[in-house]
Amino acid sequence: MKRYAEEQLVAWKDNPLRKPLLLMGARQVGKTWLMLEFGRKYFKEVAFVSFDSNERMRQFFKGGYDIQRLLLSLQAETSCNMVPGETLIIFDEVQESPEALTSLKYFCENAREYHIIAAGSLLGLQVHQGTGFPVGKVDMLNLYPLTFGEFLEATGQAKLHELLKSRDWELINLFANKFAENLRQYYYIGGMPEVVSAFVRTKNYAEVRRIQNALLDGYKRDFSKHAPSELAPRISMVWQSIPQQLARENKKFMCKDVGPGMRMRDVECALQWLIDAGLVHQVYRIAKPAFPPAAYRDTVFKLFFTDVGLLAAMAELEVQTIVDGNRIFTEFKGALAEQYVQQELRAVNEKEIFYWSSHQSDAEIDFAFGCNAALVPVEVKAEINLRAKSLLTFCRKQQIAIALRTSMAPFRVNTPPAATESGSFTLIDIPLYAISEAFRVCQEYQS
């Protein structure tokens, strides 16, 4: 299974100013596999310690932060030589040892020549729990579920992915039906590694759904196991409300969907727990459509899952939506399309994405992101419907140079008639299955 985060790990390895690396991400997105695979490919030895099942090492790290003593213990535990540049040290499930997490600060200050990666389930929660999180002393990398491109690679269709990356739109359009078929599968299967691996082995959609439901059950158990007991019920309520939130035409997060009489103060701690656990992502509204968008971030937001396949499972979409190719675009279509688009944009670029709506909520731009000191609005269409009244009006009223419309229609560059107050702008139709190329397309047409 090819993960493109590996390229970022190689860049980290070769950076002389690197710090110990924290690999962040939701449980079961493949962090352990990626660390071990990276170590196997690029180092002579891998010193692997999992603190989840090693009481001896948990106790040892409570004895202090003398680097030479720590290195000797790691050598004794793993039977690996601690050689800078040749040995990769991995701390897995590091949340089980707050002292091991804190030790990264001392490795950064006193032994930066060693390559150390740490990861763990729910590691993001440690930031807010006062457990000696090594703020400023670690590099951080987020790992997400497999993107659509990685899904193509995993299912034996690397050539299709290469074609997408080539941006040869004439040739891509010739294979539109094949891309659409795979995208429908991806909407149902998603990008959780265990799920994708099972599909590759069995081609069995029932097995896919069984594993998805098992993952969802595991997340629910985490609520009770790792969250304060008084908070766990509300975490579950927020979690269960997300499909309903996304099913609405207006996908703004509303507390009333969590429970009758609920207000933000009632759910904010539960919401933050889910965010810290990497299970959900917020997309904030911008009050003013201008660059830089982060400067105009509002308190209103949409809430998305970490994976489109898990959303499909929670919404109990049936496997027949795959067999009957068009039904998946009419049942729950807006939710799946927006979930997928934000997931791709987040994974391929690591920049924050936003959305915009008028205060009267009579106009909305699904997403917006910054690119080369300009704001790029994105309108999402689940089918081939290219009506985009809100987008066109928005671009004509604002100083927008490039806008994206993504749907199942083929790639096309349009120059709509311009309103006198704003001049012309370029509207680019980009297929949903190619949305991972959105940033590069914008850069090409901005130059």
C-alpha positions in Angstrom: 0.0 0.0 0.0 1.6 3.2 -1.1 1.3 6.3 1.1 2.4 9.6 -0.1 3.2 10.8 3.4 6.3 8.7 2.9 7.7 11.5 0.7 7.2 13.9 3.5 9.0 11.5 5.9 11.9 11.3 3.5 12.1 15.1 3.4 12.1 15.1 7.2 14.9 12.5 7.3 17.1 14.6 5.0 16.5 17.9 6.8 19.5 18.9 8.9 17.3 21.0 11.1 14.8 18.3 11.8 13.4 17.7 15.3 11.8 14.5 16.6 8.7 13.9 14.6 5.1 13.4 15.9 2.9 11.5 13.5 -0.6 12.6 14.2 -3.9 11.1 12.9 -7.0 9.3 13.9 -6.8 5.7 15.2 -6.5 3.1 12.4 -5.3 5.4 9.7 -2.1 3.4 9.3 0.5 5.3 11.4 2.3 2.2 12.8 2.5 0.6 9.3 3.8 3.7 7.7 6.6 4.2 10.4 7.8 0.6 10.1 7.7 0.7 6.3 9.6 4.0 6.3 12.2 2.5 8.6 12.5 -0.7 6.5 13.2 1.3 3.3 15.5 4.1 4.5 17.4 2.8 7.6 19.7 0.0 8.5 17.9 -0.8 11.7 14.5 0.1 13.3 14.4 0.4 17.1 10.6 -0.1 17.7 9.0 0.3 21.1 5.2 0.1 21.7 4.4 1.6 25.1 0.9 0.1 24.9 2.3 -3.4 25.7 5.6 -2.7 27.4 5.3 -1.9 31.1 9.1 -2.2 31.5 9.8 0.7 29.2 6.9 2.8 30.7 8.6 2.4 34.1 12.0 3.1 32.7 11.1 6.5 31.2 9.8 7.6 34.6 13.4 7.5 35.8 14.5 10.8 34.1 15.7 12.2 30.8 19.4 11.5 30.7 19.9 10.9 27.0 22.7 8.4 27.2 20.8 6.4 29.7 17.7 6.4 27.5 19.7 5.3 24.5 21.3 2.5 26.4 17.8 1.3 27.6 16.5 1.4 24.0 19.5 -0.5 22.8 18.9 -3.2 25.4 15.2 -3.4 24.8 15.3 -3.6 20.9 18.8 -5.2 20.4 19.5 -2.4 17.9 22.6 -0.2 17.7 21.8 3.4 18.3 23.6 4.9 15.3 22.7 8.4 14.1 21.6 8.4 10.5 21.4 4.6 10.4 18.8 3.7 13.1 15.2 4.9 13.2 13.8 5.1 16.7 10.0 4.6 16.9 7.9 5.3 19.9 4.5 3.8 19.2 1.4 4.3 21.3 3.4 7.0 23.1 0.3 8.4 24.7 0.6 5.5 27.2 3.8 7.0 28.5 3.6 10.8 29.1 7.3 10.7 30.2 8.3 9.2 26.8 6.4 11.9 25.1 8.1 14.5 27.2 11.5 13.0 26.4 11.2 14.2 22.8 12.0 17.7 24.1 15.3 16.5 25.5 16.2 14.5 22.4 15.5 17.7 20.4 17.7 19.8 22.7 20.6 17.4 23.3 20.6 14.7 20.6 19.0 16.0 17.5 21.3 13.8 15.3 19.0 10.8 16.1 16.0 10.1 13.9 13.0 9.6 16.2 9.3 9.3 15.2 6.5 9.0 17.8 2.9 8.2 17.2 -0.1 7.1 19.1 -3.9 6.8 19.3 -5.6 9.9 20.4 -2.3 11.7 20.7 -3.9 15.0 19.9 -5.6 14.9 23.2 -2.3 15.2 25.0 -1.9 18.8 23.8 -4.7 20.0 26.1 -4.1 17.7 29.1 -1.0 19.2 30.6 1.1 16.0 30.2 4.4 17.7 29.3 3.6 17.9 25.6 6.9 19.0 23.9 5.5 22.2 22.3 8.0 23.7 19.9 10.4 20.8 20.2 8.9 18.4 17.7 8.0 18.5 14.0 4.5 17.3 13.3 3.0 15.4 10.3 -0.7 14.6 9.9 -1.7 11.3 8.4 -5.2 11.0 6.9 -7.1 8.0 5.3 -6.0 7.0 1.9 -6.8 9.7 -0.7 -8.7 8.7 -3.9 -5.3 8.6 -5.7 -3.9 6.3 -3.0 -7.0 4.2 -3.3 -6.4 3.8 -7.0 -2.8 2.7 -6.3 -4.0 0.2 -3.7 -6.6 -1.3 -6.0 -4.1 -2.0 -8.7 -4.9 1.1 -10.9 -1.7 3.1 -10.5 -1.8 4.0 -14.2 -5.1 5.8 -13.7 -3.6 7.8 -10.8 -0.6 8.7 -13.0 -3.0 9.9 -15.6 -4.7 12.2 -13.1 -1.4 13.6 -12.0 -0.4 14.3 -15.6 -3.3 16.7 -16.0 -3.7 15.6 -19.6 -7.3 16.6 -19.6 -8.1 15.4 -23.1 -7.0 11.9 -22.2 -8.5 12.0 -18.7 -11.9 12.9 -20.2 -11.7 9.8 -22.4 -11.5 7.6 -19.2 -14.3 9.6 -17.4 -16.5 6.6 -16.9 -13.7 4.5 -15.4 -12.8 7.3 -13.0 -16.5 7.8 -12.0 -16.9 4.0 -11.3 -13.9 4.1 -9.0 -15.0 7.2 -7.3 -18.4 5.6 -6.5 -16.5 2.7 -5.0 -14.4 5.1 -3.0 -17.4 6.9 -1.6 -18.6 3.6 -0.2 -15.3 2.1 0.8 -13.4 5.2 1.9 -9.7 5.3 2.7 -9.2 3.5 6.1 -6.3 1.1 5.4 -7.8 -2.0 6.9 -11.0 -1.5 4.9 -9.2 -0.9 1.6 -7.0 -3.9 2.2 -10.0 -6.1 2.9 -11.6 -4.9 -0.3 -8.5 -5.6 -2.4 -8.3 -9.1 -1.0 -12.0 -10.1 -1.1 -13.9 -7.7 -3.4 -16.6 -8.2 -0.8 -18.7 -5.1 0.0 -20.3 -6.9 3.0 -16.9 -7.4 4.5 -16.1 -3.7 3.9 -19.2 -2.7 5.8 -18.4 -5.1 8.6 -15.0 -3.7 9.1 -16.3 -0.1 8.9 -18.8 -0.8 11.6 -16.2 -2.5 13.8 -14.0 0.7 13.4 -17.0 2.9 14.4 -17.7 0.7 17.4 -14.0 1.0 18.4 -14.3 4.8 18.2 -17.4 4.7 20.4 -15.5 2.5 23.0 -12.7 5.2 23.0 -15.3 7.7 24.1 -15.9 5.8 27.3 -12.3 4.6 27.8 -10.4 7.8 27.2 -12.8 10.7 27.8 -14.0 11.9 31.2 -17.1 9.9 32.2 -19.3 13.0 32.4 -18.2 14.0 28.8 -18.6 10.7 27.0 -22.4 10.8 26.5 -22.2 14.2 24.8 -19.2 13.1 22.7 -21.4 10.3 21.4 -24.3 12.7 20.8 -22.2 15.1 18.7 -20.7 12.1 16.8 -24.1 10.6 16.0 -25.4 13.9 14.8 -22.9 14.5 12.0 -24.7 12.5 9.2 -27.9 14.6 10.0 -25.8 17.8 10.0 -24.4 17.0 6.6 -27.7 15.8 5.1 -29.2 19.3 5.3 -28.9 21.7 2.4 -27.4 24.2 4.8 -24.6 22.1 6.4 -23.7 24.6 9.1 -23.2 22.8 12.4 -26.3 23.3 14.6 -26.5 22.4 18.2 -30.2 21.5 18.0 -29.3 18.5 15.8 -27.2 17.2 18.8 -30.1 17.3 21.2 -33.2 19.4 22.1 -32.3 22.7 23.8 -28.5 22.2 23.2 -26.3 25.2 22.9 -22.7 25.6 22.0 -21.6 25.8 25.6 -23.2 22.4 26.1 -21.2 20.7 23.3 -18.0 22.6 22.9 -15.9 20.3 25.2 -17.3 17.2 23.4 -16.6 18.7 20.1 -13.0 19.6 21.0 -12.4 16.0 22.2 -13.5 14.7 18.8 -11.3 17.2 17.0 -8.2 16.4 19.2 -8.8 12.7 18.5 -8.6 13.4 14.8 -12.1 11.9 14.2 -13.7 15.1 12.9 -12.6 18.2 11.1 -14.0 21.7 11.2 -14.4 23.9 8.2 -14.9 27.5 9.4 -16.9 30.2 7.6 -15.1 33.3 6.6 -17.0 36.5 7.4 -15.4 38.3 4.4 -14.3 36.7 1.2 -10.8 38.1 1.1 -7.1 37.0 1.4 -5.8 35.7 3.7 -9.0 33.8 4.6 -7.7 32.9 8.1 -7.8 36.6 9.0 -11.6 36.6 8.5 -12.5 33.3 10.2 -15.9 33.3 11.8 -17.1 31.2 14.7 -19.6 29.3 12.5 -18.4 26.0 10.9 -19.3 22.8 9.2 -18.2 19.5 10.7 -17.0 16.5 8.7 -15.8 13.0 9.4 -12.2 11.9 8.9 -13.3 9.5 6.2 -16.1 9.4 3.5 -16.5 5.6 3.9 -17.2 5.9 7.6 -19.8 8.6 6.8 -21.4 6.2 4.3 -21.4 3.5 7.0 -23.0 5.7 9.6 -25.6 6.8 7.2 -26.3 3.1 6.4 -26.0 3.5 2.7 -26.7 0.2 1.1 -24.3 -1.6 -1.2 -26.9 -1.4 -4.0 -25.8 2.3 -4.3 -22.6 0.9 -5.9 -24.3 -1.5 -8.2 -26.8 1.1 -9.4 -24.2 3.8 -10.4 -26.5 6.8 -10.3 -28.2 6.2 -7.0 -25.3 7.1 -4.9 -25.5 10.6 -6.4 -29.1 11.0 -5.5 -29.1 9.5 -2.0 -27.2 11.6 0.4 -25.4 13.0 -2.6 -24.5 16.5 -1.3 -23.1 15.1 2.0 -20.8 12.5 0.3 -19.6 14.9 -2.3 -18.7 17.7 0.2 -17.2 15.2 2.6 -15.0 13.8 -0.2 -13.9 17.2 -1.5 -12.9 18.6 1.9 -11.1 15.3 2.7 -9.0 15.5 -0.5 -8.2 19.2 -0.2 -7.1 18.7 3.4 -4.9 15.7 2.7 -3.1 16.9 -0.4 -2.2 20.4 0.7 -2.3 20.7 4.5 -3.7 24.2 4.2 -6.8 25.2 6.1 -9.9 25.3 4.0 -13.0 27.5 4.7 -16.4 28.2 3.3 -18.5 31.4 2.9 -22.1 32.2 3.2 -24.1 35.4 3.3 -25.5 36.5 6.7 -29.0 35.9 5.3 -27.8 32.4 4.3 -29.3 32.9 0.8 -26.0 32.4 -0.9 -23.1 30.0 -0.1 -19.7 29.0 -1.5 -19.0 25.4 -0.4 -15.3 25.8 0.1 -12.5 28.4 -0.3 -8.8 28.3 0.1 -5.8 30.5 -0.4 -3.4 30.1 -3.3 -0.6 32.4 -4.3 -2.0 35.3 -2.3 -5.5 34.9 -3.8 -8.8 33.5 -2.5 -10.1 30.6 -4.6 -13.8 29.7 -4.2 -15.0 26.1 -4.9 -18.5 25.0 -5.7 -19.3 21.3 -5.3 -21.9 19.6 -7.5 -22.6 15.9 -6.9 -23.7 15.2 -10.5 -23.2 17.0 -13.8 -25.4 19.9 -12.9 -23.4 23.0 -13.8 -25.8 25.6 -12.6 -23.7 27.8 -10.3 -25.7 31.0 -9.7 -24.2 31.6 -6.2 -20.7 31.1 -7.5 -21.0 33.3 -10.5 -22.7 36.1 -8.5 -20.0 35.8 -5.8 -17.1 36.0 -8.3 -18.7 39.0 -10.1 -19.2 40.9 -6.8 -15.8 40.1 -5.4 -12.3 40.5 -6.7 -11.9 36.9 -7.7 -9.5 35.8 -10.5 -10.0 32.1 -10.5 -13.0 29.9 -9.3 -13.4 26.2 -9.3 -16.6 24.2 -9.9 -16.2 20.5 -9.3 -18.7 17.9 -10.5 -18.9 14.8 -12.7 -18.6 17.0 -15.8 -15.3 17.0 -17.7 -12.5 19.5 -17.3 -13.1 22.8 -19.0 -11.9 26.4 -18.7 -14.6 29.1 -19.0 -14.5 32.9 -19.0 -18.1 33.9 -18.1 -19.4 37.3 -19.0 -18.1 39.7 -16.4 -19.9 42.3 -14.4 -18.5 45.8 -14.9 -17.4 46.3 -11.3 -15.0 43.4 -11.0 -13.6 42.6 -14.4 -13.2 39.1 -15.9 -12.5 35.9 -14.0 -11.7 32.3 -15.0 -14.1 29.6 -14.0 -12.5 26.1 -14.1 -14.6 23.0 -14.2 -12.6 20.2 -12.6 -14.0 16.6 -12.3 -14.6 15.4 -8.7 -12.2 12.5 -9.3 -9.5 15.0 -10.1 -10.1 17.5 -7.2 -6.7 16.5 -5.7 -5.1 18.5 -8.5 -7.1 21.7 -7.6 -4.1 23.5 -6.1 -1.8 22.7 -9.0 -4.5 23.7 -11.5 -4.9 27.1 -9.8 -1.2 27.7 -9.8 -1.0 26.9 -13.5 -3.8 29.4 -14.4 -2.5 32.1 -12.0 0.9 32.1 -13.6 
